[in-house]
Amino acid sequence: MEGFITDFFCHEKKLLIEVDGGIHNTEPQKAIDARKESAALSRGLHIVRIKNREILHRIEDCLKNLTEIVKEI
């Protein structure tokens, strides 16, 4: 997607994985994220957002959730 950078992408599953820190709670970033999601969805991509703190404190839960999402796609 031209003009956007994603944290992780799985081409085979058409899956974007976004790791979100506190900046994603600001209004300007929320607007950017909404445009990015709209562009991704219009291309048939799936999006998963994970908070930084979840990865830092609950990595096993994050991995389980991602595994389930990948199975469903």
N, C-alpha and C positions, 0 to 999 in steps of 0.2 A: 504494500500500500504506500504509494508515494506520499511523502511528507510526514509519515509517522514512524516511530521506532517502537518495537515491542521488546519485552524482556526475553521471552522464549517463544518459539514457534515450532510446531510439529506439522510439517508439510503433509505427511501421510494422513493425518487425522483432521487437517485444517483447523488446528487448535492454537489460539493465542493464549499465552499465560502471562498475566500482568501481576507483578509484585508491587504493591502499593504502600508507600510510606505516607507520612503525615501530610505532605504537600497535596496529596489527592483529595484532601478535605477542604481545600480552598476553592472558592467560586471560579476563579479563572481556570484552574486545573480541571474542575468538574466539567466545564464547558468543553475543554479540549478532549477529555475522556469521552464525553458524549458523542462528539464528532468522530472520534476514532472508532468507537463501538458501532456507530451507524455505518461507517465506511466498511468495517469488517463484516458486519451482518449482511450488508448488501452484496458482498462477495461470497456469501455462503460459509463464512468462517464462524467458529465457535470461540467464545471468550470466557476465560476463567480469571477472576481477580482474587488474589490472596494478599492479605495484609502482612507487612513485614513482621509484625509482632507474632503473628500466627506461625510463621516459619521459624522464628527464633525460639519460640516457647512450645510449639506443638508440631514439630516437623513430621512426626509419625502420622498424626491425624491428617496433615496436609497431603502426604504421600498416599494415604488410603483414599482420600477424597479424589485426588487426581486419577488414581487407578480406576475408581468407579466411573468417573466421567469418561475416561478413555474407552472403557468397555461399552458404555452406552452409545458412544458416537459411531 
